[in-house]
Amino acid sequence: MSTLHTLILNCSLKTKENISHTQALTNYSIEILQDHNVSFEIVWLADYNIGYSTNDDTTHEDDWPEIFEKVKAADIVIFATPLWIEEKSSIAAHVIERLYAESDNTIKNGPALFYNKVGGVLITGSEFGAKQAAQSILHALSHIGFTIPPNGDSYCICKDCETSVDGKAIKKMSNNLVYFAGLLKDYPIPAEESSLEQI
């Protein structure tokens, strides 16, 4: 299998210096990724200035270009978010909006920009809203071109994610992310998307 790289977007409202349940849950997935020799990077989005833009405004100055380059370089992108009022965090929603605005772009002489990338979701919070938030994020990622593997999400509904994580679920998610990313790395979706219209 080709070498894979994972980008974990920590959508907590807390910055890197503050310990959060979201990061505690993420650490479990990281252990499994390391077992597969997959490299990874964590981005605490609360540490960045991400403005509101449709990307048509070329005068817009913020930290989005730096984050976007990291997304483009990743084979696997994991959204890790807490729940607020039974919804994904505002930061998660904001970044999805920015990614959506980029989704019509294509790789030079290649397929749509987010094709051949795999997406997953980690969620912390109360039981109410976890599945809804996962559904929302996974649908958005699929809509803009990411591949979503079976069991592409995992969540912790406990108050203490250090001790009460469903290890089986997060292992299944992480393993499937790696497996499908490997398939797409070795057998990418072709650039000739127009041929799909003939089916």
C-alpha positions, 0 to 999 in steps of 0.5 A: 500500500502506498504511503498515506497522510491524514489531516485531522481538523479539530473543530473544538472551540478550544485552542491547542493549549486547552485540553478538550474531549474532542482531542482525547477521542482523536487520540484513539484514532491516531493510535490506530493510524500509527499502527498502519504507519499512516502519517498525520497532522492535527490542526486546531482550527480555533487557532486560525483566522478563517474568514467568511468568503465564497473564494471569489473575493481575491482581496480576502486575507485570512489563514484559509490558504494555509489550511486548504493546502493541508487539505489538498495534501491529505489522503484522509481528512477527519473532522473532529467536533464537539456538539453544541445544542445537538449540532456540530460546532460552528467551526466545523460548519464554517470550514465545510462552507469554505471547502464547498466553495473550492469543490468545483476546482479540479486537479491539473489534468486530473479529476475534481479536487476532492476526488480520491480523498477519504473523509471521516468524522469523530464527535464528542458530546451528548447522545442527542445530536451525534448521529445527526451531526455525523450525517450532516458532515459525511453528506457534505463531504460526499457531496463535494467529492470525498469518498466515505467508507462504511462506518465512517464516523465514531462518537463518544457520548460520555463525559469522560472520553479518556475511559469510556470510548467505544474502542471497537467502533473507532477502530472500525472507522479508522481501519476503513478510512485507511483501507479505502484511502489505500485503494484510491491511492493505488487505483484513483478515480479517473479524470474522465468524469464525462464517461460516467454520464454514459452509464 
